[in-house]
Amino acid sequence: MRRGDIYRVFKPKQDHPKRYRFYVVVSRQELLDSAFSTAVCAPVYTKGHRLTTEVAVGIADGLKHESWITCDNLRSIPKSALTDFVASLSDAKMSHLNEALSIALDLS
């Protein structure tokens, strides 16, 4: 598991209407390599609002259609649920993701 990996997570919550949702791992690599049981992830939605805290992704990134990584809605997900690997973000997309996370967390 690496930072920037996209996973399909089945039934992310009991009351979730969809069978699965895509997430991008945003935790630092040191945490991912540790025995810590969860990873911080950003959800991927099919609709975006073109906010500075969203990153456009799509077919070139391993998804079936255009979507948006939403950095304003981070989740802690058990690593054991991150088993259905989809793709890894490119360096360029990681740069956009880092910028969006910085804005979402007001780190500037």
ZISULJO-V591122 format. One record per run of one state. SS is the DSSP state (H for helix, E for strand, L for the rest). FROM is the first residue (numbers start at 0). LEN is the number of residues. Records with the same first field share a line. If there is no record, write none. Layout:
SS: FROM-LEN / FROM-LEN
This chain:
L: 0-4 / 10-9 / 25-3 / 32-5 / 45-8 / 57-1 / 61-5 / 81-2 / 88-2 / 104-4
E: 4-6 / 19-6 / 37-8 / 53-4 / 66-12 / 83-5
H: 28-4 / 58-3 / 78-3 / 90-14
